[in-house]
Amino acid sequence: MQHPLSLYNTLTRDKSNFVPLHSPFVGLYVCGPTVYGDAHLGHARPYITFDVLRRYMQYLGYKVRYVRNITDVGHLQNDADFGEDKIQKLAKAAHLEPMEVVEKYTNSFHADMASLNVLPPDIEPRASGHIIEQIEMIQEILANGLAYESNGSVYFDVPAYNKEHNYGKLSGRVIEDLLSNTRDNLEGQEEKRSPLDFALWKKASPSHIMRWNSPWSEGFPGWHLECSAMSRKYLGTQFDIHGGGLDLMFPHHECEIAQSQASHNHSDAARFWMHNNLITINGKKMGKSLGNFITLGELFTGQHEVLQQAYSPMTIRFFILQAHYRSTLDFSNEGLQAARKGFLKVVNGLRILEQLQYPETAGEIDAKAEEDIKKQVAELFTSLNDDLNTAKVIAALFNLLKKINSMFTGGFKLETISKEVFEQMRTAYQTMVKDILGLKEEQTANAMDMLQLVLSFYKEAKEAKDYAKVDLIRAQLKGQGIVIKDMKTGIDWAYEE
């Protein structure tokens, strides 16, 4: 099969043609959420980005196995090796079991993703369900001399690993610079041989709720380990693509690379590393730790002090897709309002294409017009093949939409192009919008408000003794399973029984 897609690889810092290890099969792993709160706008960007990547790869004919994890243990405050588990801290404050917190926010996350039309992954493993695999990986790293046990905890030995490997090759960090920047902050790190070492297993303190037996202590796995263990279990020791937000590149993804290499003496686990850039608010990263985030639920309802109005899920999706995934995207009400207008233009194009009918007989074919349309259609896919450039795709959709609108209004004569070219254009537009970009029409009208409007027309028709219109309205509503009830107190309706 052909492989037209080029992707930017953070690891090699260049853009190259994507060819799967075992074509047509593609292994895709994306870091999922730590479920201790509702998802915010910043969370939406990676999952929408990699949803489009997965959709497009399936369109190209690849058989994609998409794995996206749930972190439900081991993620400590400030992403550190010491401190309290984020989920456990919330559970204690709310007098809940940690897994009650996990279930609540996992369900909330799934609901938000469904609203954004993000397709569910093929496999969604939880860290707490893969303790055995994580212990086995730690034992392999210990056996290879690249980790050590200290007071019941196990740490990855970064300096030892760096003798034969390159810790920092993904992020561009230099180990000597990292060491100089960490020597002044050794609080709580007395167990470590080097301040750069990171936890593979932590011995649980007496107050720690989530704990498992291990060869070293009763404790829990380090945060970085789960993705290495679960990606290997479901995608193999080497797979095609690992994705996530730019904020995970260091230390999380850097540690993943080190763990995977140290455990099986293999080359890099993922061949392509893809990172979406951040969503900012007033120029700063949006995040829970900074307290400057807006949850998706707040965006959908407008219930946040900085929001001027509510924004629909498809508005959010369009807002994210109108920028290239590797560029920063700054939140603003103006940007979201512009995204809403752009989304409605694109959806109106779908409605027009559903109504357009090619004439029964073609006229004289305009070869130049046909060639222009073919180029515009091709641009949709060449843009996507260029490192998933959805910003250019949307610009190409707008260009094609001008032609579609002209066909609808009669400015462009459909009979001057062949039916084959017309169907190619229609199919490409519909496929790109619905199947690849994942945009769908949203119902904006309230059904009850519409019904009350129809009943007001019915009342006016009765008062005007326009019985033909009265009968027409009655019949149309009955066809929808609704009967009108004329009562002394006024006009009402009921479901037909």
Helices and strands as residue ranges (DSSP letters): E 6-9, E 14-17, E 25-30, H 41-59, E 63-68, G 77-79, H 86-94, H 98-115, G 127-129, H 131-143, E 147-150, E 153-156, H 158-162, H 175-182, E 198-203, E 219-221, H 225-235, E 239-245, G 246-248, I 249-253, H 254-264, E 270-276, E 279-281, E 284-285, H 296-301, H 313-321, E 329-330, H 333-355, H 367-385, H 390-409, G 414-416, H 419-430, I 431-436, H 447-463, H 467-479, E 482-487, E 490-495
